[in-house]
Amino acid sequence: MSAHFDGWPNILEAQQFTRKWMELEFFPLALEMKKLVLRGILEILRGKVMGTLFYESSTRTRFSFETAMLKQGGNVVSTENAREFSSTVKGETIEDTIRTLCQYYLDVIVIRHYEDGAAARAAAVSSVPIVNAGDGKGQHPTQALLDVLTIMIELGHIDDIKIAMVGDLINGRTVRSLSYLLAKFSGVKIYFVAPECAQMRPDIKDYLVKHAVEFEELTDLRDVAGQVDVIYQTRSQKERGTSFDRNDRSIGFFDINKTILNLMKQDAIIMHPLPRVDEISTEVDADPRAAYFRQAGNGLYTRMALLKMILAPNF
Ligand code: CP
């Protein structure tokens, strides 16, 4: 029987995962899935059904979760746009939607929602595991797992890394979840590079202080691009009200282009949860340090591992 994380079997926030669980359970299984998926369709989740309930748009998270289920022989029921095509449009609460789906013998429900805390509200009334696939400005815990898996694969270690998190930090949920996870490792230094109006929120900074994680706040990526092992770029979250102009040089420098590539260490990497808008120039894509599409690929192995742990822990 595998060791579990806090809050098992719901996945609601990145603080749930311990370093021990990541190192002994998650990384080995995700790496095994990377090999197993090449064999075609596995039988691990035969007869299991996953419901995906996405109230916000998604490409990577929904496709990788659904593919992770299908590649292991399981089934998926889904609504492409729950905000428009589920009974939410008639005024149904998320609690009643979940209570109803639980009547259909689903084995797990994956939810993306536009409100912070929506996945936790769902879990409070659910009789099956709930996975938070991103809730408002809150968290995106499975993204953080694929992010640390990517750092482990690309750099070989997470301890002692220097990472610049760049862009719309006040509204981005991926950087929040990743900060929580990095705090589980030692010797990590985080540079938050954002306009003053979009800096990381105090709750994360308080958590980092409490866990003795060193961090600095800056407004110009060029000041640290040559020192860091990872640049984690993020887009402006316009759907959450972001209004700063990232091309306004009076508020700072946040773009990744040839200038940044020339400053970076040869063994550093560039990550981005994607989708990209214009914050990484396409001229960067051919550089071997551009890890963001490999990072997206790691989402499949991450979600295969998580679904296997939740639905077939003894297989
Ligand atoms: N990284 C991520 O959550 O991408 P999607 O919004 O496409 O799912």
Residues whose N, C-alpha, C, O or C-beta is under 5 A from the ligand:
A	BS01	CP	S57 S58 T59 R60 T61 R62 P273 L274 P275
